[in-house]
Amino acid sequence: MHKIKVKNLTDKFKNVVNEKEALDIILRDNRNLKFLPDKFKKDRKFILGIIKQGHHVLEYVEDTFKKDREIVLEAIKEEPTSMVYADDSLREDKDFILKAIKKNGYVLYYVDDSLKKDKMFVLEALKISGFALEGVDESLKKDREFILQAAKQINTFNGQLFLTLLEFADESLRKDKEIVIEAVKQDGLSLQYADDSFKKDKEVVLEAMKNTPLALDVAHDNLIKDKTFVLEALKINSLILEVIDEGLKKDPDILAILNKIKK
C-alpha cells in the first residue's frame, strides 16, 4: 500500500516544471519533497533556498545533503531538531557542533549522547551559548568542577538562558558558596535557586544585586532591616531605598550615602 502511495505521488508530481510550483507543493506538506522530480530534490541550490525560507525539510532531503555542512547549519538555525536528521558524521563532529551552537544553542540537546557527557566539550559549548545548558547530560549536575567552571563563564542574564545554572545543578551544589557566588555574579536572579541560607547571606546578596537590583526580591526580608547591609546595597543601587525599613530611612549614615549619590 505504501509503495502504491509513493508511486501515485511520484506520478502526480512528475510534470512539475518550475520552482514556484515545486515550492507550493512543499508548502502543502514538507514530505512532498521526496516525490518531486530529481531536478528539484537533487538540486542543492533549490534545497538550500527552501531551507533558508524556513521550511523544515532536512528529514526529507537526499542523504548527500544531510552531510552538507552549509545546508545543515541553515536548517538548525530556526529548528534545532533538524540536527536529528543530519548525517552521523556531523552529529559526532565537535568542530561542526560548536559552529552549529553559534546558530542555535539548543542544538546540543540533539547531538550524539557521548558529547553531552564530555565535560570539556560542553564547557566550550557553554562559552558560545548559555542555551546549550538545556542539552547537557544529567551526570554533570553533580560534578562540582564542571558546575563551578560553567558558573564562571555562562552569561545567563538578559534572556540568554531560561534554565539557570543553579536550577540545573544538583541540590547539594546549591549549598556551595563558591558556586553560588559565581552563579549570581552572572545572573542575580538565580539566587532564587540557591540554598535558603544564602538568601540572607550579605555577601551573596550584594553580589547578586551588582548584576541586577531585582535580586533583592528573592533575598530574605531581614536584610532590608539590617543597617550594615543597606549601607552597602545603597552603593550598588539607590532603589533599595524604596523597600528598606522605615526606621532606616532617617538614619544619618544612610542619609549621608544618599546625599553622595545625589551629588
VOMARMI-675412 format. One record per residue (C-alpha): x, y, z; residue in one letter. Coordinates in Angstrom, 2 decimals, always signed. Layout:
N
[[X,Y,Z],'A'];
...
END
This chain:
263
[[+0.00,+0.00,+0.00],'M'];
[[+2.83,+2.37,+0.88],'H'];
[[+4.56,+1.65,-2.44],'K'];
[[+1.32,+2.42,-4.28],'I'];
[[+1.01,+5.75,-2.48],'K'];
[[+4.63,+6.67,-3.26],'V'];
[[+4.14,+5.76,-6.91],'K'];
[[+0.93,+7.77,-7.07],'N'];
[[+2.58,+10.85,-5.59],'L'];
[[+5.63,+10.48,-7.82],'T'];
[[+3.35,+10.25,-10.85],'D'];
[[+1.28,+13.17,-9.58],'K'];
[[+4.28,+15.50,-9.36],'F'];
[[+6.32,+14.25,-12.34],'K'];
[[+5.19,+17.11,-14.56],'N'];
[[+6.22,+19.88,-12.17],'V'];
[[+8.47,+22.15,-14.20],'V'];
[[+9.18,+25.32,-12.24],'N'];
[[+10.41,+26.16,-8.75],'E'];
[[+7.32,+28.15,-7.78],'K'];
[[+5.10,+25.15,-8.42],'E'];
[[+7.54,+22.87,-6.58],'A'];
[[+7.59,+25.24,-3.60],'L'];
[[+3.79,+25.36,-3.49],'D'];
[[+3.75,+21.57,-3.30],'I'];
[[+6.23,+21.58,-0.41],'I'];
[[+4.20,+24.24,+1.37],'L'];
[[+1.24,+21.86,+1.39],'R'];
[[+3.35,+19.14,+3.02],'D'];
[[+7.14,+19.06,+3.56],'N'];
[[+7.11,+15.32,+2.86],'R'];
[[+6.17,+16.02,-0.74],'N'];
[[+9.80,+16.99,-1.39],'L'];
[[+10.62,+13.26,-1.63],'K'];
[[+8.25,+12.82,-4.55],'F'];
[[+9.30,+15.76,-6.68],'L'];
[[+11.32,+15.17,-9.86],'P'];
[[+15.09,+14.78,-9.46],'D'];
[[+15.66,+18.21,-10.99],'K'];
[[+14.36,+19.65,-7.70],'F'];
[[+15.19,+17.16,-4.97],'K'];
[[+18.78,+16.76,-6.22],'K'];
[[+19.30,+20.49,-6.83],'D'];
[[+21.48,+21.83,-3.99],'R'];
[[+20.64,+25.46,-4.74],'K'];
[[+16.92,+24.72,-4.62],'F'];
[[+17.20,+22.73,-1.37],'I'];
[[+19.32,+25.42,+0.32],'L'];
[[+16.88,+28.07,-0.87],'G'];
[[+13.77,+26.47,+0.61],'I'];
[[+15.57,+25.80,+3.90],'I'];
[[+16.61,+29.47,+4.08],'K'];
[[+12.93,+30.33,+3.67],'Q'];
[[+12.23,+28.46,+6.90],'G'];
[[+10.92,+25.15,+5.58],'H'];
[[+11.92,+22.24,+7.82],'H'];
[[+12.74,+19.65,+5.17],'V'];
[[+16.09,+18.19,+6.27],'L'];
[[+14.33,+14.94,+7.18],'E'];
[[+13.22,+14.51,+3.56],'Y'];
[[+16.27,+15.63,+1.56],'V'];
[[+18.68,+13.30,-0.22],'E'];
[[+21.32,+11.72,+2.04],'D'];
[[+24.09,+13.69,+0.38],'T'];
[[+22.53,+16.93,+1.64],'F'];
[[+22.39,+15.59,+5.20],'K'];
[[+26.20,+15.63,+5.11],'K'];
[[+26.33,+19.14,+3.64],'D'];
[[+27.56,+21.47,+6.39],'R'];
[[+26.06,+24.63,+4.98],'E'];
[[+22.65,+23.04,+4.47],'I'];
[[+22.57,+21.50,+7.94],'V'];
[[+23.71,+24.74,+9.61],'L'];
[[+20.99,+26.64,+7.79],'E'];
[[+18.38,+24.05,+8.79],'A'];
[[+19.18,+24.19,+12.50],'I'];
[[+19.25,+27.99,+12.68],'K'];
[[+15.48,+28.11,+13.19],'E'];
[[+14.80,+24.47,+14.03],'E'];
[[+17.39,+22.74,+16.25],'P'];
[[+15.58,+19.39,+15.97],'T'];
[[+16.83,+19.28,+12.39],'S'];
[[+20.13,+18.09,+13.89],'M'];
[[+18.49,+14.71,+14.45],'V'];
[[+18.32,+14.23,+10.68],'Y'];
[[+21.90,+15.29,+9.96],'A'];
[[+24.36,+12.58,+8.99],'D'];
[[+26.03,+10.85,+11.94],'D'];
[[+29.39,+12.16,+10.77],'S'];
[[+28.17,+15.69,+11.61],'L'];
[[+26.36,+14.78,+14.82],'R'];
[[+29.67,+13.44,+16.17],'E'];
[[+31.90,+16.21,+14.79],'D'];
[[+32.89,+18.54,+17.66],'K'];
[[+34.06,+21.42,+15.46],'D'];
[[+30.87,+21.32,+13.43],'F'];
[[+28.64,+21.17,+16.50],'I'];
[[+30.35,+24.21,+18.03],'L'];
[[+29.60,+26.09,+14.81],'K'];
[[+26.03,+24.83,+14.99],'A'];
[[+25.68,+26.08,+18.58],'I'];
[[+26.58,+29.57,+17.36],'K'];
[[+23.48,+29.31,+15.17],'K'];
[[+21.26,+27.79,+17.86],'N'];
[[+22.33,+26.87,+21.38],'G'];
[[+19.62,+24.24,+21.76],'Y'];
[[+21.37,+22.05,+19.18],'V'];
[[+23.40,+20.35,+21.94],'L'];
[[+20.21,+18.58,+23.00],'Y'];
[[+20.16,+16.72,+19.68],'Y'];
[[+23.80,+15.66,+19.24],'V'];
[[+25.41,+12.32,+20.00],'D'];
[[+24.96,+11.37,+23.68],'D'];
[[+28.69,+10.91,+24.23],'S'];
[[+29.26,+14.61,+23.56],'L'];
[[+26.63,+15.70,+26.10],'K'];
[[+28.75,+13.98,+28.78],'K'];
[[+32.06,+15.35,+27.54],'D'];
[[+32.90,+17.94,+30.21],'K'];
[[+35.48,+19.92,+28.27],'M'];
[[+33.40,+19.94,+25.10],'F'];
[[+30.27,+21.07,+26.94],'V'];
[[+32.19,+23.89,+28.60],'L'];
[[+33.31,+25.05,+25.17],'E'];
[[+29.69,+24.92,+24.02],'A'];
[[+28.55,+26.96,+27.03],'L'];
[[+31.10,+29.66,+26.21],'K'];
[[+29.24,+30.13,+22.96],'I'];
[[+25.67,+29.93,+24.23],'S'];
[[+24.11,+29.52,+27.66],'G'];
[[+21.14,+27.87,+25.94],'F'];
[[+23.34,+24.82,+25.42],'A'];
[[+22.83,+24.01,+29.10],'L'];
[[+19.43,+22.60,+28.13],'E'];
[[+21.16,+19.71,+26.36],'G'];
[[+23.84,+18.83,+28.95],'V'];
[[+23.82,+15.28,+30.29],'D'];
[[+22.29,+14.81,+33.74],'E'];
[[+25.52,+13.25,+35.01],'S'];
[[+27.16,+16.68,+35.05],'L'];
[[+24.63,+18.08,+37.53],'K'];
[[+26.63,+16.65,+40.44],'K'];
[[+30.06,+17.42,+39.03],'D'];
[[+31.36,+20.29,+41.17],'R'];
[[+34.31,+21.07,+38.90],'E'];
[[+32.01,+21.34,+35.90],'F'];
[[+29.36,+23.43,+37.67],'I'];
[[+31.95,+25.83,+39.11],'L'];
[[+33.67,+26.32,+35.77],'Q'];
[[+30.35,+26.76,+34.00],'A'];
[[+29.25,+29.30,+36.60],'A'];
[[+32.32,+31.40,+35.82],'K'];
[[+31.68,+31.54,+32.10],'Q'];
[[+27.94,+31.41,+31.40],'I'];
[[+26.33,+34.77,+30.97],'N'];
[[+22.76,+33.88,+31.87],'T'];
[[+21.41,+37.39,+32.19],'F'];
[[+19.45,+39.37,+29.57],'N'];
[[+17.41,+36.37,+28.48],'G'];
[[+20.27,+34.23,+27.26],'Q'];
[[+19.13,+31.29,+29.32],'L'];
[[+15.78,+30.01,+30.54],'F'];
[[+17.32,+27.33,+32.75],'L'];
[[+19.77,+28.94,+35.17],'T'];
[[+22.90,+27.11,+36.24],'L'];
[[+21.76,+26.86,+39.86],'L'];
[[+18.44,+25.43,+38.73],'E'];
[[+20.33,+22.83,+36.71],'F'];
[[+22.86,+21.97,+39.43],'A'];
[[+22.29,+19.20,+41.95],'D'];
[[+20.74,+20.39,+45.22],'E'];
[[+23.95,+19.63,+47.10],'S'];
[[+25.85,+22.16,+44.96],'L'];
[[+23.28,+24.86,+45.63],'R'];
[[+24.71,+24.87,+49.16],'K'];
[[+28.23,+25.53,+47.90],'D'];
[[+29.01,+29.22,+48.50],'K'];
[[+31.75,+29.47,+45.90],'E'];
[[+29.43,+28.14,+43.21],'I'];
[[+26.51,+30.29,+44.34],'V'];
[[+28.60,+33.48,+44.26],'I'];
[[+29.90,+32.75,+40.78],'E'];
[[+26.38,+31.98,+39.60],'A'];
[[+24.77,+35.15,+40.97],'V'];
[[+27.57,+37.26,+39.51],'K'];
[[+26.34,+36.12,+36.10],'Q'];
[[+22.62,+36.07,+36.90],'D'];
[[+21.48,+37.77,+40.09],'G'];
[[+18.02,+36.27,+39.88],'L'];
[[+19.46,+32.76,+40.08],'S'];
[[+19.66,+33.47,+43.81],'L'];
[[+16.14,+32.05,+43.99],'Q'];
[[+17.58,+28.57,+43.32],'Y'];
[[+20.36,+28.83,+45.92],'A'];
[[+20.01,+27.25,+49.32],'D'];
[[+17.85,+29.42,+51.60],'D'];
[[+20.83,+30.18,+53.83],'S'];
[[+22.34,+32.30,+51.02],'F'];
[[+19.24,+34.44,+50.66],'K'];
[[+20.19,+36.08,+53.95],'K'];
[[+23.94,+35.99,+53.32],'D'];
[[+25.00,+39.63,+52.87],'K'];
[[+27.98,+38.86,+50.65],'E'];
[[+25.98,+36.65,+48.31],'V'];
[[+23.00,+39.01,+48.04],'V'];
[[+25.23,+42.02,+47.37],'L'];
[[+26.98,+40.14,+44.56],'E'];
[[+23.58,+39.26,+43.12],'A'];
[[+22.48,+42.89,+43.32],'M'];
[[+25.53,+44.01,+41.36],'K'];
[[+24.12,+42.00,+38.49],'N'];
[[+20.52,+43.13,+38.99],'T'];
[[+18.84,+45.04,+41.83],'P'];
[[+15.84,+42.74,+41.32],'L'];
[[+17.80,+40.07,+43.19],'A'];
[[+16.65,+41.81,+46.36],'L'];
[[+13.15,+40.50,+45.63],'D'];
[[+14.26,+36.95,+46.40],'V'];
[[+16.54,+37.83,+49.32],'A'];
[[+15.47,+37.36,+52.94],'H'];
[[+13.26,+40.16,+54.31],'D'];
[[+15.52,+40.67,+57.32],'N'];
[[+18.21,+42.20,+55.14],'L'];
[[+16.25,+45.38,+54.44],'I'];
[[+16.23,+45.97,+58.21],'K'];
[[+19.99,+45.49,+58.50],'D'];
[[+21.81,+48.83,+58.50],'K'];
[[+25.18,+47.37,+57.53],'T'];
[[+23.65,+45.60,+54.54],'F'];
[[+21.58,+48.60,+53.46],'V'];
[[+24.63,+50.90,+53.52],'L'];
[[+26.48,+48.56,+51.17],'E'];
[[+23.43,+47.96,+48.99],'A'];
[[+22.90,+51.71,+48.54],'L'];
[[+26.36,+51.95,+46.99],'K'];
[[+25.19,+49.48,+44.36],'I'];
[[+21.72,+50.84,+43.66],'N'];
[[+19.73,+53.56,+45.40],'S'];
[[+16.45,+51.84,+44.51],'L'];
[[+16.80,+49.83,+47.70],'I'];
[[+15.56,+52.99,+49.47],'L'];
[[+12.06,+52.11,+48.25],'E'];
[[+11.95,+48.88,+50.24],'V'];
[[+14.16,+49.36,+53.29],'I'];
[[+12.76,+49.55,+56.79],'D'];
[[+11.13,+52.94,+57.50],'E'];
[[+13.30,+53.48,+60.57],'G'];
[[+16.46,+53.31,+58.48],'L'];
[[+15.37,+55.98,+56.03],'K'];
[[+16.11,+58.67,+58.66],'K'];
[[+19.40,+57.16,+59.79],'D'];
[[+22.18,+59.83,+59.43],'P'];
[[+24.69,+57.39,+57.93],'D'];
[[+22.20,+56.29,+55.31],'I'];
[[+21.19,+59.88,+54.56],'L'];
[[+24.88,+60.72,+54.08],'A'];
[[+25.22,+57.96,+51.48],'I'];
[[+22.10,+59.22,+49.69],'L'];
[[+23.47,+62.76,+49.57],'N'];
[[+26.67,+61.48,+47.96],'K'];
[[+24.61,+59.60,+45.38],'I'];
[[+22.55,+62.73,+44.58],'K'];
[[+25.74,+64.77,+44.05],'K'];
END
